[in-house]
Amino acid sequence: MMFRRLHLRLKRDYPCAQLVEAVTEYLEDTMGTGERARFDHHLSICPGCADYMAQFRRTIDLCGRITADDVEALPRAAREELLRAFRDLRAEESSDPRA
């Protein structure tokens, strides 16, 4: 019972939602060492987040990296649609009161 309480406290110390928001920083290695240690620890005790990270890494492995040349090679309409989607996402994030 004591281990379960400790396990739950440690999960609360780095909530799953916080991990999901920090994935890019983690993968790009721009996270501080203390934050990275907390992130790694959470992955070690949370099977759901560990699975999420595995899926994220697999997606990156399958898709590779998109370069500026790849974007330039898109048909103009597709490029504009993609850029519009990013602008809309940025606008939503900046208007989010939680941000």
C-alpha positions in Angstrom: 0.0 0.0 0.0 2.8 2.4 0.8 4.5 1.7 -2.6 1.2 2.5 -4.3 0.9 5.9 -2.5 4.5 6.7 -3.4 3.9 5.7 -7.0 0.8 7.9 -7.3 2.6 10.8 -5.7 5.5 10.5 -8.1 3.0 10.4 -11.0 1.4 13.6 -9.7 4.8 15.2 -9.5 4.9 15.0 -13.3 1.3 14.7 -14.5 0.7 12.8 -17.8 -0.7 16.0 -19.4 2.5 17.8 -18.7 4.5 15.0 -20.2 2.4 15.1 -23.4 3.0 18.9 -23.7 6.8 18.5 -23.2 7.5 15.7 -25.7 9.0 18.0 -28.4 11.4 19.5 -25.9 12.4 16.1 -24.7 12.9 14.7 -28.2 14.8 17.8 -29.3 17.0 17.6 -26.2 16.2 21.2 -25.2 14.8 20.3 -21.8 16.9 21.0 -18.6 18.6 18.1 -16.9 16.3 18.2 -13.8 13.1 18.3 -16.0 14.5 15.5 -18.2 15.2 13.4 -15.1 11.6 13.9 -13.9 10.3 13.1 -17.5 12.4 9.9 -17.6 11.2 8.9 -14.2 7.6 9.4 -15.1 8.1 7.2 -18.2 9.5 4.5 -16.0 6.4 4.4 -13.8 3.6 5.2 -16.3 3.0 2.5 -19.0 0.5 4.8 -20.8 3.0 7.6 -21.3 5.8 5.1 -22.1 3.5 3.7 -24.9 2.8 7.3 -26.0 6.5 8.0 -26.3 7.1 4.7 -28.2 4.3 5.6 -30.7 5.7 9.1 -31.1 9.2 7.8 -31.8 7.9 5.2 -34.2 6.0 8.0 -36.1 9.2 10.0 -36.3 11.1 6.9 -37.5 8.5 6.2 -40.2 8.1 9.8 -41.4 11.6 11.1 -41.1 12.2 14.8 -41.1 10.4 17.3 -43.4 12.9 19.8 -44.9 12.3 23.3 -46.3 12.9 21.7 -49.8 10.1 19.2 -49.1 7.7 22.1 -48.3 8.8 24.0 -51.4 8.1 20.9 -53.5 4.5 20.8 -52.4 1.9 22.1 -54.8 1.1 25.7 -54.0 -2.4 24.9 -52.8 -1.2 22.2 -50.4 1.6 24.5 -49.1 -0.9 27.3 -48.4 -3.3 24.9 -46.7 -0.5 23.6 -44.5 0.7 27.1 -43.6 -2.9 28.1 -42.8 -3.3 25.1 -40.5 -0.1 26.1 -38.6 -1.3 29.8 -38.3 -4.7 28.7 -37.0 -3.0 26.4 -34.5 -0.7 29.2 -33.3 -3.7 31.5 -33.0 -5.6 29.0 -30.9 -2.7 28.5 -28.6 -2.1 32.2 -28.1 -5.8 32.7 -27.3 -5.9 29.8 -24.8 -6.2 31.2 -21.3 -4.2 28.3 -19.9 -1.2 29.2 -22.0 
